[in-house]
Amino acid sequence: MDSEKRRRYQTAMVSTYYPDRSFLDYIVMPDGAERSYGSDILKKLLSGKVFVINSRKRNGLILFKQYHAEFAGPGAAVGGDYDRDCQGALPIGNLSLLPPETNEERQKAYLIRRQWIRLIKQITENQLPQQRVQKILDQFEQYFPPEVVALLPDEAFALLVGVLPQTVAVVRRLGSEVNHRFYY
């Protein structure tokens, strides 16, 4: 009898877990403004052409895929077949996309993109969600001005490191104190 109840509850939980809408439909920036997620940039990315994020500027792109996000920083390749599944793009800093001039430049850009992916992977290997959030925020604040990082939505960081947006909001509000308040 108890097992029947438990199965019924589990079924109900699973069937209502996934939202019908994409998060891109309803993300609101921390300042309360709704934001268009780079429709012009997205058109470029989906055109099939490869671009390189200008390595001489502090800029980058958060690329939103169906279930996660990826960060492509300076020097990284974007577009082409690699980002055909991209659903949105959030530019960070004064974004500058350049076409690669040689095959060597294109190859180097793909290697740099892999390095950015590895950096995020290292952060996500941490078991505690709060620590993953703190590490990604620290990384972004080392590279970008804090006022730029403060404008990025919680959902973007959540999708980068595999946590709930609420976790990002708590860590942003409490800062380094968060590790002393949660014990998992």
Summary of the structure (lengths in Angstrom):
residues: 184
radius of gyration: 18.5
end to end distance: 31.5
largest distance: 68.6
contacts: 509
relative contact order: 0.13
helix: 53%
strand: 14%
